[in-house]
Amino acid sequence: MKTADRPYIFFELTNSVCSTCLEKIEAKIVFQDERVYLLKNCLKHGREKVLISTDIEYFKLSRSFLKPGQLPLRFNTETKFGCPYDCGLCPDHEQHSCLTLIEVTDKCNLECPVCYAESGPNAGAHRSLELIDFMLDELVKNEGEPDVVQISGGEPTIHPQFFDILDLARSKPIRHLMVNTNGVKIARDRDFCARLATYMPGFEVYLQFDGLRKETYTELRGEDLTAVRHKALAHLNEFDIATTLVVTLARGLNDDEIGEIIEFALKQPCVRGVTFQPIQAEGRVLGFDPVDRLTLAEVRQKILQQSKVFSDDDIIPVPCHPDCIAMAYAIKIDDKVVPLSGVIGSDVLLKEAGNTIQYESDPAVRAKIFELFSLGKTTGTVSHAIGDLLCCLPKLEFPSELSYKNIFRIIIMEFLDKYNFDVRSVKRTCVHIVHPDGRIIPFDTYNMFYRSNLDVKALSRHQVEQKI
């Protein structure tokens, strides 16, 4: 008698966690019905099936788009119980901090239904300047010259010593400083925005911007913030403060606005790009369906469907963490947008580039862009590569010096949570957060294990005892 086939193709084995007890368990990654799933089985709480990609070919591509991890200058904790119970960073983590958050307050002037940190007007407290100084110093000990630091919260702009915090951060050897904000203060206080402009260059506003419809904000933020967002952008444009729009995406709510958001962003002089973040099942997020979650691959597909700016070759995995970050880069000159990701070449990104979250600051990538836009030595005409690239724009003149104002980037950043958690993947994550005790912890595991009073050591000890 002929045996039946399994309903899926088994691709690889990894470790995940049970979404109920958070104990580490084995998990299969399988291909089924043109999708990629994580199959888990906790002996206490049963089986789970989690959607992790809607594009098998892109998923396999991300597995090949790898580069050696970059070590921090030091590690903060020992490897004792195994990932994810030793965060700090421990020596078993594969990647340094490309982008690091410093949370300066638990408080916020909003109480968003999707807040991963459960911030609000009555939450927690502001952190002291002394503690923030300590947290920054601990990061510098790890990184020497941190690439990108985000001052975050809660809502950092409501901290009573906000500008003292920025001055403090400016006194450290940080290459690029960001403020992660909901924009309320910027919208309501023009003088506040004018003072922000004094921190340029090397400074950027990471502005929460979920869409163009009031329904989107009512669902995600608890109130209509469309006017607030537009007023904040008006002030940021007025003072020419580099800005990234950060879009929290929810299936069936604002995932049909992706193309409109990109077009809107391209018309804002201050905007350097858009970051799309599918909702992470942490904090206040309720009613989450792990089989119908919005994934990085699906956001990528929707960008290609809804926008004419980028093609399939332009939105590529970020080599330091290809599972969870994809990016597309372009040069914006007046009303023309020229995609660059595919032209730069994967060899440069994989072998030469350093910080792959902020490619435009990397010497190898800047050299490649300069090569693309430089004049030919013998003919005095545009080089062959850029000539091919701009064949449809023959009158386009590139500025004599590459400026951050000419950069436009799309980033898709998917965070791991208790459903899609993958130990293999989290070991590579380069987006970290500084714990008040000085440990540098991956953003994904921080929200799962280290933000609350969860006893991680007890979890890990229990697992060790179970194996004995």
C-alpha positions in Angstrom: 0.0 0.0 0.0 1.4 3.4 -1.0 2.0 5.7 2.0 0.7 9.3 2.0 2.8 12.4 1.7 3.1 15.0 4.4 1.2 18.2 3.5 4.4 20.2 3.6 8.1 20.2 2.7 10.4 20.2 5.7 13.1 22.8 5.2 15.1 23.1 8.4 15.0 22.7 12.2 15.4 25.5 14.7 14.5 26.4 18.3 11.6 28.6 19.3 9.5 29.2 22.4 6.1 28.2 23.5 3.9 31.3 23.3 2.2 30.3 26.6 5.0 29.3 28.9 8.0 30.9 27.0 10.1 27.8 27.4 12.4 26.9 24.6 11.2 24.1 22.3 12.2 22.7 18.9 10.5 24.0 15.8 10.2 23.0 12.2 10.3 25.4 9.3 8.2 24.1 6.5 6.9 25.1 3.1 3.2 24.6 2.6 0.7 26.2 0.2 3.3 28.7 -1.2 4.0 29.9 2.4 6.5 29.4 5.1 5.4 28.2 8.5 6.9 27.6 11.9 5.6 24.4 13.5 6.0 24.0 17.3 5.0 21.5 19.9 5.1 22.2 23.6 4.5 19.1 25.7 2.5 21.2 28.2 0.5 23.5 25.9 0.3 21.7 22.6 1.0 22.5 19.0 1.3 25.9 17.3 1.5 26.9 13.7 2.9 30.3 12.8 3.1 32.1 9.4 6.6 33.5 8.9 6.7 34.3 5.2 4.4 34.5 2.2 7.2 34.2 -0.3 9.2 31.0 -0.4 11.8 32.2 -2.9 12.5 35.4 -1.0 12.8 33.4 2.2 15.4 31.1 0.6 17.2 34.1 -0.8 17.5 35.6 2.7 19.3 32.4 3.8 22.0 33.1 1.2 22.3 36.8 1.8 24.7 36.6 4.7 28.0 38.2 5.8 30.2 37.6 8.8 28.9 39.1 12.0 30.7 42.1 13.5 31.9 41.7 17.1 31.3 44.3 19.8 34.4 45.4 21.7 33.3 43.4 24.7 30.5 41.1 25.8 28.3 41.9 28.9 27.2 38.5 30.1 28.3 34.9 30.1 26.8 32.2 28.0 25.3 29.9 30.6 21.8 28.8 29.9 21.7 29.3 26.2 19.8 31.7 23.9 17.5 33.5 24.7 18.2 33.3 28.5 21.7 35.0 28.6 21.1 38.3 26.9 23.5 41.0 27.7 25.2 40.7 25.0 26.6 37.2 25.6 29.5 35.8 23.6 27.2 33.5 21.6 25.4 36.5 20.0 26.6 36.9 16.4 26.2 40.6 15.7 27.2 43.9 17.3 24.7 46.8 17.7 23.9 48.5 14.4 21.0 50.5 16.0 20.6 50.9 19.7 17.7 52.3 21.7 18.1 54.2 24.9 14.7 54.5 26.6 14.7 57.7 28.7 11.2 57.4 30.0 8.3 55.0 30.5 5.8 57.8 30.3 4.0 58.9 27.1 1.4 61.5 26.2 -0.5 58.8 24.3 -1.8 55.4 25.3 -1.6 53.5 22.1 -3.5 50.1 21.9 -0.5 48.6 20.1 2.3 49.9 22.3 4.9 47.2 22.8 6.2 48.9 25.9 2.7 49.6 27.4 3.7 53.3 27.9 1.2 56.0 28.9 0.6 59.1 31.0 0.5 57.0 34.2 3.2 54.5 33.3 6.5 54.2 35.1 8.8 57.2 35.5 11.4 59.4 33.7 14.9 58.1 34.0 17.5 60.4 35.6 20.2 62.1 33.6 22.8 60.2 35.6 21.2 56.8 34.7 21.0 57.8 31.0 24.6 58.9 31.1 25.5 55.4 32.5 23.5 53.6 29.8 25.2 55.6 27.0 28.6 55.0 28.5 27.9 51.2 28.6 27.0 51.3 25.0 30.1 53.2 24.1 32.2 50.5 25.9 30.6 47.9 23.7 30.8 49.8 20.4 33.5 52.4 20.6 31.6 54.6 18.2 28.0 53.5 18.1 26.6 53.7 14.6 23.0 54.7 15.3 21.5 55.6 18.6 17.7 56.2 19.1 16.6 58.3 22.1 13.3 56.5 22.8 10.6 55.9 25.4 7.7 56.1 26.2 7.7 59.5 24.5 11.2 61.0 24.9 10.2 64.6 24.1 8.1 64.9 27.3 11.1 64.2 29.5 11.8 67.4 31.5 15.5 67.2 30.7 15.0 66.3 27.0 17.5 68.7 25.6 20.0 67.9 28.3 19.7 64.3 27.1 20.5 65.3 23.5 23.5 67.3 24.7 24.7 64.4 26.7 24.3 62.0 23.7 26.1 64.6 21.5 29.0 64.5 23.9 29.5 60.8 23.2 31.2 59.4 20.0 27.8 58.6 18.4 27.8 58.7 14.6 24.1 59.2 14.0 21.6 60.3 16.6 17.8 59.8 16.3 14.8 60.7 18.4 11.9 58.2 18.2 8.8 60.3 18.7 5.0 60.4 18.1 5.4 64.0 16.9 2.9 65.6 19.3 5.4 67.9 20.8 6.9 68.8 17.4 3.4 69.6 16.0 2.3 71.8 18.9 5.6 73.7 19.6 7.3 75.3 16.7 10.1 76.7 18.9 10.8 73.1 20.1 11.3 72.0 16.5 13.5 75.0 15.8 15.8 73.9 18.7 15.9 70.3 17.4 17.3 71.7 14.1 20.4 72.9 16.0 21.5 69.3 16.4 21.8 68.8 12.7 23.7 67.2 10.9 24.0 63.7 12.1 20.6 64.0 13.7 17.3 62.5 12.6 13.6 62.4 13.7 12.1 58.9 13.7 8.5 60.0 13.3 5.6 57.7 14.0 3.4 57.9 10.9 0.9 55.1 10.4 -1.0 56.4 7.4 -3.2 59.0 5.8 -6.6 58.0 7.2 -8.1 58.9 10.5 -9.4 55.3 10.9 -5.9 54.1 11.0 -4.9 56.3 13.9 -8.1 55.7 15.8 -7.4 51.9 15.7 -3.7 52.0 16.3 -3.3 55.1 18.5 -6.7 55.5 20.2 -7.4 58.9 18.6 -7.3 60.7 15.2 -3.8 62.1 14.9 -3.8 62.9 11.1 -3.7 66.7 11.8 -0.9 66.2 14.4 1.2 64.2 12.0 0.8 66.7 9.1 1.6 69.7 11.4 4.7 67.9 12.7 5.9 67.3 9.2 5.2 71.0 8.3 7.5 72.1 11.1 10.1 69.4 10.2 10.1 70.6 6.6 10.3 74.2 7.6 13.5 73.6 9.5 14.8 70.9 7.1 15.3 68.3 9.9 16.1 64.8 8.5 13.1 62.6 9.1 12.2 58.9 8.7 8.5 58.0 8.7 7.8 54.9 10.8 4.7 53.0 9.9 3.2 50.3 12.1 1.3 48.0 9.8 -1.7 46.0 10.7 -3.3 43.5 8.2 -6.6 44.8 6.8 -6.2 48.2 8.4 -3.4 50.2 6.7 -1.5 47.7 4.6 -3.4 49.1 1.5 -1.9 52.5 2.2 1.7 51.5 1.6 2.0 52.9 -1.9 0.3 56.2 -0.9 2.6 56.6 2.1 5.7 56.2 -0.1 4.3 58.7 -2.7 3.5 61.1 0.2 6.9 60.7 1.7 8.7 61.4 -1.6 7.0 64.8 -1.7 8.3 65.8 1.8 11.7 67.6 1.5 12.7 66.6 5.0 11.9 62.9 4.6 14.8 60.5 4.0 12.8 57.3 3.9 10.0 55.2 5.3 10.4 52.2 7.7 7.5 49.7 7.7 7.1 47.6 10.8 4.5 44.8 11.0 2.8 44.7 14.4 4.8 42.7 17.0 2.7 40.6 19.4 4.0 42.2 22.5 2.7 44.8 25.1 -0.9 45.8 24.6 -1.4 43.9 21.3 -4.4 41.6 21.8 -6.4 39.2 19.5 -3.3 38.3 17.5 -3.6 35.6 14.9 -0.2 33.9 14.3 -1.4 32.1 11.2 -2.6 35.3 9.6 0.1 37.7 10.7 1.6 40.3 8.4 5.1 39.3 7.5 8.2 41.0 6.1 7.7 39.2 2.8 4.1 40.2 2.4 5.0 43.9 3.1 7.6 43.6 0.4 5.1 42.2 -2.0 2.6 45.0 -1.2 5.3 47.6 -1.8 5.9 46.1 -5.2 2.2 46.0 -6.0 1.3 49.5 -4.7 4.3 51.5 -5.7 6.1 52.0 -9.1 9.3 53.3 -7.5 11.0 49.9 -6.7 11.3 46.7 -8.6 11.8 43.1 -7.3 15.6 43.4 -7.5 15.6 46.7 -5.5 14.2 45.4 -2.2 16.8 43.1 -0.8 17.7 41.4 2.5 20.0 43.3 4.9 23.0 41.0 5.3 23.5 41.4 9.0 20.0 40.2 9.8 18.4 39.1 6.5 15.5 37.3 8.1 14.0 40.4 9.7 15.2 43.4 7.7 14.9 44.3 4.0 15.8 47.5 2.4 15.7 49.5 -0.8 17.9 52.6 -1.5 17.3 55.3 -4.0 18.7 58.7 -5.0 16.1 61.5 -5.0 16.9 64.5 -7.2 14.1 67.0 -7.5 11.1 65.0 -8.5 13.1 62.1 -9.9 13.8 58.9 -7.9 16.5 56.4 -9.0 16.6 53.1 -7.2 20.2 52.1 -6.3 20.0 48.9 -4.2 20.3 46.5 -7.2 22.9 48.6 -8.9 25.3 48.8 -5.9 25.7 45.1 -6.1 25.4 42.4 -3.5 29.2 41.9 -3.5 29.7 45.4 -2.0 26.9 44.8 0.5 28.1 41.4 1.6 31.9 41.8 1.5 32.7 45.4 2.1 29.9 47.3 3.8 29.9 47.7 7.6 26.7 49.1 9.1 24.0 47.7 6.9 21.1 49.5 8.5 22.5 52.9 7.4 24.3 52.1 4.1 24.6 55.7 3.0 27.2 56.3 5.8 29.3 53.3 4.9 32.6 54.2 3.0 32.4 51.2 0.7 28.9 52.0 -0.4 29.6 55.7 -0.7 32.6 54.9 -2.9 30.4 52.7 -5.1 27.7 55.4 -5.4 30.5 57.9 -6.2 31.8 55.6 -8.9 28.3 55.2 -10.4 27.7 58.9 -10.6 31.3 60.0 -11.5 32.2 61.3 -15.0 34.1 59.0 -17.3 37.8 59.7 -17.3 38.4 59.5 -21.1 35.1 60.7 -22.7 33.9 63.2 -20.1 30.5 61.6 -20.2 28.6 59.8 -17.6 30.0 56.4 -16.7 28.6 53.3 -18.5 26.8 51.9 -15.4 25.0 55.1 -14.5 24.3 55.8 -18.2 22.4 52.6 -18.3 20.7 53.4 -15.1 19.5 56.8 -16.2 18.8 56.1 -19.8 15.2 57.3 -19.3 16.4 60.4 -17.5 19.0 61.9 -19.9 18.8 65.4 -18.5 19.2 64.4 -14.9 22.2 66.1 -13.3 23.5 64.6 -10.1 24.7 67.0 -7.4 28.5 67.5 -7.3 28.6 66.1 -3.7 26.5 63.2 -2.4 24.3 64.6 0.4 22.0 62.9 2.9 19.2 65.0 1.4 19.4 63.0 -1.8 18.9 59.7 0.0 15.6 57.9 0.1 15.4 54.5 1.7 12.7 52.0 2.4 13.2 49.6 5.3 11.0 46.7 6.3 11.8 45.7 9.9 10.0 42.7 11.3 10.5 41.9 15.0 10.4 38.5 16.6 7.8 37.8 19.3 6.6 34.7 21.3 4.9 33.3 18.1 7.6 33.6 15.4 10.6 33.5 17.7 13.5 31.7 16.1 16.8 31.3 18.0 18.8 30.9 14.8 17.5 34.3 13.7 17.7 36.3 17.0 21.4 35.4 17.3 21.9 37.7 14.3 19.7 40.7 15.3 21.6 44.0 15.3 18.8 46.2 16.7 19.4 46.3 20.5 18.2 48.2 23.6 20.2 49.2 26.7 18.8 47.8 29.9 19.0 50.2 32.9 21.6 47.9 34.4 23.8 48.4 31.4 23.2 45.2 29.5 22.8 45.5 25.7 19.9 43.3 24.8 18.3 42.4 21.4 15.1 44.4 21.0 13.1 41.2 20.3 14.1 39.3 23.5 14.0 42.5 25.6 10.2 42.8 24.9 9.6 39.1 25.5 11.7 38.5 28.6 13.5 41.5 30.0 11.0 44.4 30.0 8.8 42.7 32.6 9.6 41.1 35.9 9.7 37.7 34.3 12.2 35.5 36.0 14.3 34.5 33.0 16.8 32.6 35.1 14.0 30.5 36.6 12.8 29.6 33.2 16.2 28.6 32.0 17.0 26.6 35.3 13.7 24.8 34.8 14.7 23.7 31.3 18.1 22.5 32.5 16.5 20.5 35.3 14.1 19.0 32.8 17.0 17.7 30.7 18.9 16.2 33.7 
